[in-house]
Amino acid sequence: MENLDRTQIQDIISGSTLLGAGGGGSGESGKLLLNTVLKNKKIHMVNPDEISDDENVAVVAGQGSPEVLLKKGFSLECVNSLKLLEEVKKKSINYVVPFELGGFNTVTPMTVTAEKGLAIINGDGCGRAVPELQQTTFSLSGISMNPIIVSDDVGNSAILYTENAVTAENLSRAVTSELGGITGFATYFMTGKELKKSVIPETITYAEEVGKSIRVATKQKKDPSEAVVDKIGGDIFIRGTIVERSVNTIGGFDFGKTIVKGNGDFSGQKVTIDYKNENMIAWDEDGKILMEVPDLICVMEKNGNTWTNADLKEGLDVVVIGIPAHHKWTQLKGKKVFSHILEKLKE
């Protein structure tokens, strides 16, 4: 078991915002949690292989409007959902695990650690952020989402049993809207044995290493994007300026484009990124696909700041980095869960 300190959590927020590939919640919301709920609290973290096969684990995460989140804050939402999940399952939950990587959703399980003392698992179900509940290695490994518990900070809750992930998304988002725009959910109840087979391991440490590389490079006045690539691999697709941003909200999801025009060594080049909350496809100026989900298409500001798609604006000088997804996605033939999105974006 490891106790995470403030600097580590700051690095985790920075690194997981980048690795969220455009989604996973704003790092600003993660920093808000660090300065409120997590302030001066011990955050315990364990690796998946440290837990027993018969212990119980659940996924917790936040859901809702980024604007409401920044105004209202986040506190006991996940704690309340976890408590009700224990009542429904009539079993104690020993550990929590993040749903995905992201500046907010990697940190939300730590609110449970801060309030209840439960350790967070060093891993998650995506190794990135994803737009839909079923797009996880948990689901691909046969772990049921049911029941899904959705709660606000004062204990108003809904218990959802759904036939499919689309219904789960629609219902959980409707409940979240009714409860003021921000909720925490608990789902994917599983044993330690099931977790070890389904989780992408040590992703929080991975995010911390990315965040630290950015922090150190920035302090030393070196190129933070080169530091990231040196640390974890990947390819720099372009350095340039965001010249166009467009977005349409359909069914609670943000569908949009980010167009980056190259400068310097990348002068004359262009990269277009199509996203559904998270970045799905990157194209070059000739319409050739450079990378697509589940691989990570990540955008960071030239100065080292890491942002979600909701934060990006025209005129920012950025670097677009392509990072291969964890090999578990290939093992589980995970690309199929994104096929309906990719087909739509390629029309």
C-alpha positions as CSV (number, residue, x, y, z in Angstrom):
1,M,0.0,0.0,0.0
2,E,1.1,3.5,-0.8
3,N,0.0,6.8,0.7
4,L,-0.2,9.5,-2.0
5,D,1.0,13.0,-1.1
6,R,-0.2,16.3,-2.6
7,T,2.5,16.6,-5.2
8,Q,1.8,13.1,-6.4
9,I,-1.9,13.8,-6.7
10,Q,-1.2,17.0,-8.6
11,D,1.0,15.0,-11.1
12,I,-1.8,12.4,-11.4
13,I,-4.3,15.1,-12.2
14,S,-2.0,16.6,-14.9
15,G,-1.1,13.3,-16.4
16,S,-4.5,11.8,-16.4
17,T,-6.0,14.9,-18.0
18,L,-3.6,14.4,-20.9
19,L,-4.3,10.6,-21.0
20,G,-8.0,11.2,-20.9
21,A,-7.7,11.9,-24.6
22,G,-10.0,14.9,-24.5
23,G,-12.3,13.7,-21.8
24,G,-12.5,12.3,-18.2
25,G,-13.4,15.5,-16.6
26,S,-11.5,18.8,-16.3
27,G,-8.3,18.9,-14.4
28,E,-9.6,22.1,-12.8
29,S,-12.3,20.0,-11.1
30,G,-9.7,17.6,-10.0
31,K,-7.7,20.4,-8.4
32,L,-10.9,21.6,-6.7
33,L,-11.3,18.2,-5.1
34,L,-7.6,18.3,-4.0
35,N,-8.1,21.6,-2.3
36,T,-11.4,20.6,-0.6
37,V,-12.4,17.0,0.1
38,L,-8.9,15.6,-0.2
39,K,-7.1,18.4,1.7
40,N,-4.9,17.0,4.5
41,K,-6.4,13.5,4.1
42,K,-4.4,10.3,3.6
43,I,-5.1,8.7,0.2
44,H,-4.3,5.0,0.2
45,M,-3.5,3.2,-3.0
46,V,-2.9,-0.5,-3.7
47,N,-1.9,-2.4,-6.8
48,P,-4.4,-5.0,-8.1
49,D,-2.2,-8.0,-7.2
50,E,-2.1,-6.8,-3.5
51,I,-5.8,-7.7,-2.9
52,S,-7.4,-11.0,-2.1
53,D,-9.5,-12.8,-4.7
54,D,-12.5,-12.9,-2.3
55,E,-12.5,-9.2,-1.5
56,N,-15.1,-6.9,-3.1
57,V,-14.4,-3.9,-5.4
58,A,-16.6,-1.3,-7.1
59,V,-16.1,1.3,-9.7
60,V,-17.0,4.9,-8.7
61,A,-17.0,8.1,-10.8
62,G,-18.6,11.5,-11.2
63,Q,-21.1,12.5,-13.8
64,G,-22.6,15.7,-14.9
65,S,-22.0,19.2,-16.1
66,P,-18.5,20.6,-15.9
67,E,-19.8,24.1,-15.4
68,V,-22.1,23.0,-12.5
69,L,-19.2,21.0,-11.0
70,L,-16.9,24.0,-10.9
71,K,-19.7,26.2,-9.3
72,K,-21.1,23.6,-6.9
73,G,-18.0,21.4,-6.2
74,F,-18.0,17.7,-5.4
75,S,-18.0,15.9,-2.1
76,L,-20.0,12.9,-0.9
77,E,-21.7,11.9,-4.1
78,C,-19.6,8.7,-4.7
79,V,-19.6,7.9,-0.9
80,N,-23.4,7.9,-0.9
81,S,-23.6,5.7,-4.0
82,L,-21.1,3.2,-2.6
83,K,-23.0,3.0,0.7
84,L,-26.3,2.2,-1.2
85,L,-24.5,-0.3,-3.4
86,E,-23.4,-2.2,-0.3
87,E,-26.9,-2.2,1.0
88,V,-28.3,-3.5,-2.3
89,K,-25.6,-6.2,-2.7
90,K,-25.7,-7.0,1.1
91,K,-21.9,-7.1,1.0
92,S,-19.1,-4.8,2.2
93,I,-16.9,-3.1,-0.5
94,N,-13.2,-3.2,0.4
95,Y,-11.7,-1.2,-2.5
96,V,-12.8,1.4,-5.1
97,V,-11.4,1.6,-8.6
98,P,-11.6,4.5,-11.2
99,F,-13.9,4.0,-14.2
100,E,-11.4,5.8,-16.5
101,L,-8.4,8.1,-16.6
102,G,-9.2,11.8,-16.5
103,G,-8.4,14.9,-14.6
104,F,-11.6,14.5,-12.6
105,N,-12.6,10.9,-12.8
106,T,-9.2,9.5,-11.7
107,V,-9.5,11.6,-8.5
108,T,-13.2,11.0,-7.7
109,P,-12.6,7.6,-6.1
110,M,-10.2,9.3,-3.7
111,T,-13.2,11.1,-2.1
112,V,-14.2,7.6,-0.9
113,T,-10.7,7.0,0.4
114,A,-10.8,10.4,2.2
115,E,-14.2,9.8,3.8
116,K,-14.2,6.0,4.4
117,G,-10.6,5.1,4.5
118,L,-10.9,2.6,1.6
119,A,-7.9,2.2,-0.6
120,I,-8.1,3.1,-4.3
121,I,-6.9,0.5,-6.8
122,N,-4.0,1.5,-9.0
123,G,-5.7,0.8,-12.3
124,D,-8.9,1.5,-14.2
125,G,-11.2,0.1,-16.8
126,C,-10.0,2.1,-19.8
127,G,-6.4,3.3,-19.6
128,R,-7.9,6.5,-21.1
129,A,-11.4,8.2,-20.9
130,V,-14.4,7.0,-22.9
131,P,-17.8,8.4,-23.7
132,E,-20.0,5.4,-22.9
133,L,-20.4,3.1,-19.9
134,Q,-19.9,-0.2,-21.7
135,Q,-16.6,0.9,-23.3
136,T,-14.4,-0.6,-20.6
137,T,-12.3,-3.7,-20.1
138,F,-14.6,-4.5,-17.2
139,S,-17.6,-4.8,-19.6
140,L,-15.5,-6.6,-22.2
141,S,-14.5,-9.1,-19.5
142,G,-18.1,-9.9,-18.6
143,I,-18.5,-7.8,-15.5
144,S,-22.1,-6.6,-15.2
145,M,-22.8,-2.9,-14.7
146,N,-26.0,-3.7,-12.8
147,P,-27.0,-2.3,-10.4
148,I,-25.9,1.3,-11.1
149,I,-26.3,3.6,-8.2
150,V,-26.6,7.3,-8.9
151,S,-26.5,9.8,-5.9
152,D,-26.2,13.5,-5.1
153,D,-24.2,14.9,-2.2
154,V,-27.1,14.8,0.3
155,G,-28.2,11.2,-0.3
156,N,-30.9,11.4,-3.0
157,S,-30.3,8.3,-5.0
158,A,-31.6,6.1,-7.8
159,I,-31.0,2.3,-8.2
160,L,-30.8,1.4,-11.9
161,Y,-31.0,-2.0,-13.5
162,T,-30.8,-1.7,-17.3
163,E,-30.8,-4.0,-20.2
164,N,-28.1,-2.3,-22.1
165,A,-25.5,0.5,-21.8
166,V,-27.5,3.0,-24.0
167,T,-30.4,2.8,-21.5
168,A,-28.0,3.1,-18.6
169,E,-26.5,6.2,-20.1
170,N,-29.9,7.8,-20.7
171,L,-31.3,7.0,-17.3
172,S,-28.2,8.0,-15.3
173,R,-27.9,11.3,-17.2
174,A,-31.7,11.9,-16.6
175,V,-31.3,11.3,-12.9
176,T,-28.2,13.5,-12.8
177,S,-30.1,16.3,-14.5
178,E,-33.0,15.9,-12.0
179,L,-30.5,16.0,-9.0
180,G,-29.0,19.3,-10.0
181,G,-26.5,18.4,-12.7
182,I,-23.9,16.6,-10.7
183,T,-23.9,13.0,-9.3
184,G,-21.6,10.3,-8.3
185,F,-22.2,6.7,-9.5
186,A,-21.1,3.3,-8.2
187,T,-21.2,0.3,-10.6
188,Y,-19.3,-2.8,-11.8
189,F,-19.4,-4.6,-8.4
190,M,-16.8,-7.4,-8.6
191,T,-14.5,-9.6,-6.6
192,G,-10.8,-9.2,-6.4
193,K,-10.4,-12.2,-8.7
194,E,-12.6,-10.6,-11.3
195,L,-10.8,-7.3,-11.0
196,K,-7.4,-8.8,-11.6
197,K,-8.7,-10.3,-14.9
198,S,-10.4,-7.2,-16.1
199,V,-8.6,-4.1,-14.9
200,I,-5.8,-2.2,-16.8
201,P,-3.2,-2.2,-14.0
202,E,-1.1,0.6,-12.5
203,T,-2.6,3.4,-14.6
204,I,-2.6,5.9,-11.8
205,T,1.1,5.4,-11.4
206,Y,1.4,5.7,-15.2
207,A,-0.5,9.0,-15.1
208,E,1.7,10.2,-12.2
209,E,4.8,9.6,-14.2
210,V,3.4,11.5,-17.2
211,G,2.4,14.4,-15.0
212,K,5.8,14.5,-13.3
213,S,7.6,14.5,-16.6
214,I,5.5,17.5,-17.7
215,R,6.2,19.3,-14.4
216,V,9.9,18.7,-14.4
217,A,10.4,19.6,-18.1
218,T,8.4,22.8,-17.6
219,K,10.5,23.7,-14.5
220,Q,13.7,23.1,-16.5
221,K,12.4,25.1,-19.4
222,K,12.4,22.0,-21.7
223,D,9.8,20.8,-24.1
224,P,7.1,19.1,-22.0
225,S,5.7,17.2,-25.0
226,E,9.1,15.7,-25.8
227,A,9.4,14.7,-22.1
228,V,6.1,12.8,-22.4
229,V,7.1,11.0,-25.5
230,D,10.5,10.2,-24.0
231,K,8.8,8.8,-20.9
232,I,6.0,6.7,-22.4
233,G,6.5,6.5,-26.2
234,G,4.1,7.6,-28.8
235,D,4.3,10.0,-31.8
236,I,4.0,13.8,-32.1
237,F,1.5,14.3,-35.0
238,I,1.8,18.0,-35.2
239,R,2.8,21.2,-33.4
240,G,0.7,24.1,-34.3
241,T,-2.2,26.4,-33.5
242,I,-5.9,25.5,-33.1
243,V,-7.5,27.3,-36.0
244,E,-11.0,25.9,-35.8
245,R,-13.3,24.4,-33.1
246,S,-16.9,23.2,-33.6
247,V,-19.2,21.2,-31.4
248,N,-22.8,20.0,-31.4
249,T,-24.4,18.4,-28.3
250,I,-26.6,15.5,-29.3
251,G,-28.2,13.2,-26.7
252,G,-26.0,14.5,-23.9
253,F,-22.7,14.0,-25.8
254,D,-20.5,16.6,-27.4
255,F,-19.7,15.8,-31.0
256,G,-17.1,18.1,-32.5
257,K,-13.9,18.8,-34.5
258,T,-10.6,20.4,-33.5
259,I,-8.4,21.5,-36.4
260,V,-4.7,22.2,-35.8
261,K,-2.6,24.0,-38.4
262,G,1.1,23.3,-38.2
263,N,3.9,25.7,-37.6
264,G,7.7,25.5,-37.5
265,D,8.8,22.1,-38.7
266,F,5.1,21.2,-39.3
267,S,4.4,24.2,-41.5
268,G,1.9,23.3,-44.3
269,Q,0.5,20.4,-42.3
270,K,-2.9,20.1,-40.7
271,V,-4.5,17.6,-38.3
272,T,-8.2,17.3,-37.8
273,I,-9.6,15.5,-34.7
274,D,-13.1,14.2,-34.5
275,Y,-14.4,13.6,-31.1
276,K,-17.4,12.3,-29.2
277,N,-16.6,13.8,-25.8
278,E,-13.2,12.1,-26.2
279,N,-11.0,12.1,-29.3
280,M,-12.0,9.3,-31.7
281,I,-10.1,9.9,-35.0
282,A,-7.2,12.0,-36.1
283,W,-6.8,12.8,-39.8
284,D,-4.0,14.4,-41.7
285,E,-4.4,17.1,-44.4
286,D,-4.9,14.5,-47.1
287,G,-7.7,12.8,-45.2
288,K,-5.6,9.8,-44.1
289,I,-6.3,8.4,-40.7
290,L,-3.4,8.9,-38.3
291,M,-4.9,7.1,-35.3
292,E,-8.3,6.1,-34.0
293,V,-9.8,4.9,-30.7
294,P,-9.0,3.0,-28.5
295,D,-5.5,4.4,-29.1
296,L,-5.1,7.8,-27.4
297,I,-5.2,11.0,-29.4
298,C,-4.0,13.6,-26.8
299,V,-3.7,17.4,-27.1
300,M,-1.6,19.4,-24.8
301,E,-0.7,23.1,-24.8
302,K,2.8,24.0,-25.9
303,N,3.6,25.3,-22.4
304,G,2.7,22.0,-20.7
305,N,-0.9,22.7,-19.7
306,T,-3.2,19.7,-20.2
307,W,-6.9,20.3,-21.1
308,T,-10.0,18.4,-22.0
309,N,-11.9,19.1,-25.2
310,A,-14.3,21.3,-23.2
311,D,-11.4,23.5,-22.3
312,L,-9.7,23.9,-25.7
313,K,-10.1,27.2,-27.6
314,E,-9.1,28.6,-31.0
315,G,-5.7,30.3,-31.0
316,L,-4.1,28.0,-28.5
317,D,-0.6,26.7,-29.4
318,V,-0.8,22.9,-29.0
319,V,0.9,19.6,-29.6
320,V,-1.1,16.6,-30.8
321,I,0.4,13.3,-29.5
322,G,-0.7,9.8,-30.5
323,I,-0.2,7.1,-27.8
324,P,-1.0,3.4,-28.3
325,A,-3.7,2.0,-26.1
326,H,-2.9,-0.7,-23.4
327,H,-2.5,-4.1,-25.0
328,K,-5.5,-5.4,-23.0
329,W,-7.7,-3.6,-25.6
330,T,-6.3,-5.8,-28.3
331,Q,-6.5,-8.9,-26.2
332,L,-10.2,-8.3,-25.5
333,K,-10.9,-7.2,-29.1
334,G,-12.1,-3.9,-27.6
335,K,-12.3,-1.8,-30.8
336,K,-15.7,-3.3,-31.5
337,V,-17.3,-1.3,-28.7
338,F,-16.3,1.9,-30.6
339,S,-17.3,0.7,-34.1
340,H,-20.7,2.5,-34.1
341,I,-19.0,5.8,-33.3
342,L,-16.2,5.3,-35.9
343,E,-18.7,4.4,-38.6
344,K,-20.7,7.6,-37.9
345,L,-17.6,9.8,-38.0
346,K,-16.4,8.3,-41.2
347,E,-19.6,8.9,-43.1
